[in-house]
Amino acid sequence: MNLAQKKLMKSILGNILLLFFIIVSIVILTGIPMNFDIFYEKGSYRPNMPWSEIYESITHNFKMVFTGEIRDVDILGETVAEIFQRSARKSGIVLFFGIVLSVLIGVPKGILDSRKNDQTGTFKMLQSLIPLSIPDILSIGLVQVLALYLFKNGITFLGIGPIEFKGDQYWYNAIYPILAISILPTAYIARTTATAIEEGFSKPYVLAARGKGCSRMRIIKNHLLKSIFYEILSVFPTILALFFSSLIIVERLFYYRGIGYEMINFYTSQRIDPVMGGIAFSYFMTVMAVLYFAILFMFNLLKDLLIKSKES
């Protein structure tokens, strides 16, 4: 086993251990009874139920998760596994096309923003910095206000519509959630791209290419494109965290019944038993943690492959 293989195995084992720790933490936290509380009495703090009852609830949660019984728990006529499959398809559409849209807009925007030596470049950079400085719920809310305005006035969007500002009955109902969830990651990718280009243009081989009369776009295409995508892959954990953190807000505001919407619904719906809701939440969180680490591992492999192609 060579050094690269040892490094890969060490990375895999480290990620598996971290994932196991996160799953155990999720199961413990979601296994605590919903009505658990701590009150102050006679100069000391104490729980409102016996510790044995709390331990039994957590143990039961562990059993449900690690034996797979949690998949068959019935929630309003559907099993937890069926609810997850249905909602995952909807969230997958939003996340996939949100990532694609962010890259397709963010990279060209970053290339334009990298012209920092003139006033238009400074203005273009501010266009990327402003979305990064405002709360994501505000940018998502603005998209919903726009959607509401277009729908109330019967205005089509991209030739489709008028599209309802909430719901998920038709495929085009995903358009506004995709736009809303991609605003912040697009700005982040644009800023990362602009920074990578600015750093690249200070390197000796790029300065030599400019001295030979190569155009700016040719230098970016031939010399800096791999560096740009390497930097994007390097910050992908942050980008992915932005998507996942915004998913719940987007789906709740647009009434788009994906994973984030259902996770909130388990705890807020009066029709769902709190115990069953907590068990279903455990399943969703566990599967989401596994998917998150699988996606990160895949992108880390892509980054390693890109490093090897750069060195060869």
C-alpha positions as CSV (number, residue, x, y, z in Angstrom):
1,M,0.0,0.0,0.0
2,N,1.6,3.3,-1.1
3,L,1.4,6.6,0.6
4,A,-1.6,7.9,-1.4
5,Q,-3.6,4.7,-0.6
6,K,-2.7,5.0,3.1
7,K,-3.8,8.6,3.1
8,L,-7.1,7.6,1.4
9,M,-7.8,4.8,3.9
10,K,-7.0,7.2,6.8
11,S,-9.4,9.7,5.4
12,I,-12.1,7.1,4.9
13,L,-11.7,5.7,8.5
14,G,-11.7,9.3,9.9
15,N,-14.9,10.1,8.1
16,I,-16.6,6.9,9.1
17,L,-15.7,7.5,12.8
18,L,-17.0,11.1,12.6
19,L,-20.2,9.9,10.9
20,F,-20.7,7.3,13.6
21,F,-20.3,9.9,16.3
22,I,-22.8,12.2,14.7
23,I,-25.4,9.4,14.2
24,V,-25.0,8.4,17.8
25,S,-25.4,12.0,19.0
26,I,-28.5,12.4,16.8
27,V,-30.1,9.2,18.1
28,I,-29.4,10.3,21.7
29,L,-30.8,13.8,21.3
30,T,-33.9,12.7,19.4
31,G,-34.5,9.9,21.8
32,I,-35.0,12.3,24.7
33,P,-38.8,12.5,25.4
34,M,-40.6,15.6,24.0
35,N,-42.0,16.6,27.4
36,F,-38.6,16.4,29.1
37,D,-37.8,19.5,31.1
38,I,-35.6,20.7,34.0
39,F,-37.0,22.7,36.8
40,Y,-35.5,24.5,39.9
41,E,-36.7,23.3,43.2
42,K,-35.4,23.7,46.8
43,G,-32.0,25.1,45.6
44,S,-31.3,22.5,43.0
45,Y,-32.2,21.6,39.4
46,R,-33.9,18.3,38.7
47,P,-35.7,16.7,35.7
48,N,-39.4,16.4,35.5
49,M,-39.2,12.7,35.0
50,P,-37.1,9.8,36.3
51,W,-33.7,9.3,34.6
52,S,-34.7,5.7,34.0
53,E,-37.6,6.8,31.8
54,I,-35.2,9.1,29.8
55,Y,-32.7,6.2,29.4
56,E,-35.4,3.8,28.3
57,S,-36.6,6.3,25.7
58,I,-33.1,6.7,24.3
59,T,-32.5,3.0,24.3
60,H,-35.7,2.4,22.5
61,N,-34.7,5.0,19.9
62,F,-31.3,3.2,19.4
63,K,-33.1,-0.1,18.9
64,M,-35.5,1.4,16.3
65,V,-32.7,3.1,14.3
66,F,-30.1,0.3,14.3
67,T,-32.5,-2.6,13.7
68,G,-34.3,-0.8,10.9
69,E,-37.7,-1.0,12.5
70,I,-37.9,2.8,12.3
71,R,-38.5,2.5,8.5
72,D,-41.9,0.8,9.1
73,V,-43.3,3.3,11.7
74,D,-46.7,4.6,10.5
75,I,-47.2,8.3,10.2
76,L,-50.7,9.3,9.0
77,G,-51.0,6.3,6.8
78,E,-47.5,6.3,5.4
79,T,-44.4,4.6,6.6
80,V,-41.4,6.7,7.5
81,A,-39.4,5.2,4.6
82,E,-42.2,6.1,2.2
83,I,-42.4,9.7,3.5
84,F,-38.6,10.0,3.1
85,Q,-38.6,8.6,-0.4
86,R,-41.3,11.0,-1.5
87,S,-39.8,14.0,0.1
88,A,-36.2,13.2,-0.9
89,R,-37.3,13.3,-4.6
90,K,-38.6,16.8,-4.2
91,S,-35.6,18.0,-2.2
92,G,-33.2,16.3,-4.6
93,I,-34.6,18.3,-7.5
94,V,-34.2,21.6,-5.6
95,L,-30.6,20.7,-4.4
96,F,-29.4,19.3,-7.7
97,F,-30.6,22.2,-9.9
98,G,-29.7,24.7,-7.2
99,I,-26.1,23.5,-7.3
100,V,-26.1,23.5,-11.1
101,L,-27.6,27.0,-11.3
102,S,-25.1,28.3,-8.7
103,V,-22.1,27.0,-10.7
104,L,-23.5,28.1,-14.1
105,I,-24.0,31.7,-12.8
106,G,-21.4,31.9,-10.0
107,V,-18.3,31.0,-12.2
108,P,-19.0,33.5,-15.0
109,K,-20.0,36.1,-12.5
110,G,-16.7,35.5,-10.6
111,I,-14.7,35.8,-13.9
112,L,-16.4,39.2,-14.4
113,D,-15.8,40.3,-10.8
114,S,-12.1,39.5,-11.0
115,R,-11.5,42.7,-13.0
116,K,-10.8,44.5,-9.7
117,N,-8.6,47.3,-11.0
118,D,-11.4,49.4,-12.5
119,Q,-14.6,50.9,-11.0
120,T,-16.9,48.5,-12.8
121,G,-15.0,45.5,-11.3
122,T,-15.4,47.0,-7.8
123,F,-19.2,47.4,-8.5
124,K,-19.4,43.8,-9.8
125,M,-17.6,42.5,-6.7
126,L,-20.1,44.3,-4.5
127,Q,-22.9,42.5,-6.3
128,S,-21.4,39.2,-4.9
129,L,-20.5,40.6,-1.5
130,I,-24.0,42.0,-0.7
131,P,-25.8,38.7,-0.8
132,L,-23.2,37.2,1.5
133,S,-23.7,39.9,4.0
134,I,-27.5,39.6,4.4
135,P,-29.4,36.7,6.2
136,D,-30.4,33.9,4.0
137,I,-34.0,34.1,5.2
138,L,-34.2,37.7,3.9
139,S,-33.1,36.8,0.4
140,I,-35.4,33.8,0.4
141,G,-38.3,36.0,1.6
142,L,-37.6,38.5,-1.2
143,V,-37.9,35.7,-3.8
144,Q,-41.2,34.7,-2.2
145,V,-42.4,38.3,-2.4
146,L,-41.5,38.4,-6.0
147,A,-43.3,35.1,-6.6
148,L,-46.4,36.5,-4.9
149,Y,-46.3,39.7,-6.9
150,L,-46.0,37.8,-10.2
151,F,-48.8,35.4,-9.3
152,K,-51.2,38.1,-8.0
153,N,-50.7,40.1,-11.2
154,G,-50.9,37.1,-13.5
155,I,-47.4,37.6,-14.8
156,T,-45.6,34.6,-16.3
157,F,-42.0,33.6,-15.3
158,L,-39.7,32.4,-18.1
159,G,-42.8,31.9,-20.2
160,I,-44.4,29.6,-17.6
161,G,-47.3,30.4,-15.4
162,P,-48.5,32.4,-13.6
163,I,-46.8,30.1,-11.1
164,E,-48.3,29.8,-7.6
165,F,-46.0,31.2,-5.0
166,K,-46.4,28.1,-2.8
167,G,-47.1,24.4,-3.2
168,D,-45.5,21.4,-5.1
169,Q,-48.3,20.1,-7.3
170,Y,-46.6,20.7,-10.6
171,W,-42.9,20.4,-11.7
172,Y,-42.6,24.1,-12.2
173,N,-43.5,24.8,-8.6
174,A,-39.8,23.9,-7.9
175,I,-38.6,27.0,-9.9
176,Y,-38.9,29.5,-7.1
177,P,-37.4,27.2,-4.4
178,I,-34.4,26.5,-6.7
179,L,-33.9,30.3,-7.3
180,A,-34.2,31.1,-3.6
181,I,-31.8,28.4,-2.4
182,S,-29.2,29.2,-4.9
183,I,-28.7,32.9,-4.2
184,L,-26.2,32.7,-1.4
185,P,-24.2,29.8,-2.8
186,T,-24.0,31.6,-6.2
187,A,-22.5,34.7,-4.5
188,Y,-20.1,32.4,-2.6
189,I,-18.9,30.6,-5.7
190,A,-18.6,34.0,-7.6
191,R,-16.4,35.3,-4.8
192,T,-14.3,32.1,-4.7
193,T,-13.8,32.2,-8.5
194,A,-12.8,35.9,-8.4
195,T,-10.3,35.3,-5.7
196,A,-8.8,32.3,-7.5
197,I,-8.4,34.3,-10.7
198,E,-6.8,37.3,-8.9
199,E,-4.3,35.0,-7.2
200,G,-3.6,33.2,-10.4
201,F,-2.8,36.4,-12.3
202,S,0.0,37.1,-9.9
203,K,1.8,33.8,-10.7
204,P,5.0,33.9,-12.9
205,Y,3.7,31.6,-15.6
206,V,0.6,33.8,-16.0
207,L,2.6,36.9,-16.1
208,A,4.8,35.3,-18.8
209,A,1.7,34.4,-20.8
210,R,0.4,38.0,-20.5
211,G,3.8,39.3,-21.7
212,K,3.5,37.1,-24.8
213,G,0.2,38.8,-25.6
214,C,-2.3,36.2,-24.5
215,S,-5.8,37.6,-23.8
216,R,-7.3,37.5,-20.4
217,M,-10.0,34.9,-21.3
218,R,-7.4,32.7,-23.0
219,I,-5.3,32.7,-19.9
220,I,-8.3,31.9,-17.7
221,K,-9.4,29.1,-20.1
222,N,-5.9,27.5,-20.6
223,H,-4.2,28.1,-17.3
224,L,-6.6,29.0,-14.5
225,L,-9.8,26.9,-15.1
226,K,-8.5,23.9,-13.2
227,S,-7.5,26.1,-10.3
228,I,-10.9,27.7,-10.2
229,F,-12.7,24.4,-10.0
230,Y,-10.2,23.1,-7.5
231,E,-11.0,26.1,-5.2
232,I,-14.7,25.5,-5.7
233,L,-14.3,21.9,-4.7
234,S,-12.2,23.0,-1.7
235,V,-15.0,25.2,-0.4
236,F,-17.7,22.8,-1.3
237,P,-18.3,21.7,2.3
238,T,-19.3,25.3,3.1
239,I,-21.4,25.6,-0.1
240,L,-23.2,22.3,0.7
241,A,-23.8,23.5,4.3
242,L,-25.4,26.7,2.9
243,F,-27.7,24.5,0.8
244,F,-28.7,22.2,3.6
245,S,-29.2,25.0,6.1
246,S,-31.4,27.0,3.7
247,L,-33.4,23.9,2.6
248,I,-35.7,23.9,5.6
249,I,-36.4,27.7,5.3
250,V,-37.1,27.4,1.6
251,E,-39.4,24.4,1.8
252,R,-41.3,25.8,4.7
253,L,-41.9,29.2,3.2
254,F,-42.9,27.9,-0.2
255,Y,-44.9,25.0,1.2
256,Y,-42.7,22.6,-0.8
257,R,-43.0,19.3,0.9
258,G,-39.5,18.0,0.8
259,I,-37.2,16.7,3.5
260,G,-36.9,20.0,5.4
261,Y,-40.6,20.6,5.4
262,E,-41.4,17.1,6.7
263,M,-38.8,17.3,9.4
264,I,-40.4,20.5,10.8
265,N,-43.9,18.9,10.3
266,F,-43.0,16.0,12.5
267,Y,-42.7,18.3,15.5
268,T,-45.3,21.0,14.7
269,S,-48.2,19.0,13.3
270,Q,-51.0,18.4,15.8
271,R,-52.0,15.3,13.9
272,I,-48.7,13.5,14.5
273,D,-48.1,11.8,17.8
274,P,-45.0,13.5,19.4
275,V,-43.3,10.1,20.1
276,M,-43.8,8.9,16.5
277,G,-42.7,12.3,15.2
278,G,-39.5,12.1,17.2
279,I,-38.8,8.6,15.8
280,A,-39.4,9.8,12.3
281,F,-37.1,12.8,12.8
282,S,-34.4,10.5,14.0
283,Y,-34.6,8.5,10.7
284,F,-34.5,11.6,8.6
285,M,-31.5,13.1,10.4
286,T,-29.6,9.8,10.3
287,V,-30.1,9.3,6.6
288,M,-29.3,13.0,5.9
289,A,-26.1,12.7,7.8
290,V,-25.1,9.6,5.7
291,L,-26.0,11.3,2.5
292,Y,-24.1,14.5,3.5
293,F,-20.9,12.6,4.2
294,A,-21.2,10.5,1.0
295,I,-21.5,13.7,-1.1
296,L,-18.6,15.3,0.7
297,F,-16.5,12.1,0.2
298,M,-17.3,12.1,-3.5
299,F,-16.3,15.7,-4.0
300,N,-13.0,15.1,-2.0
301,L,-12.2,12.3,-4.4
302,L,-12.9,14.6,-7.3
303,K,-10.6,17.2,-5.7
304,D,-7.8,14.6,-5.4
305,L,-8.2,13.6,-9.0
306,L,-7.9,17.2,-10.0
307,I,-4.7,17.6,-8.0
308,K,-3.2,14.6,-9.8
309,S,-4.2,16.0,-13.2
310,K,-2.6,19.3,-12.3
311,E,0.6,17.6,-11.3
312,S,0.8,15.4,-14.4
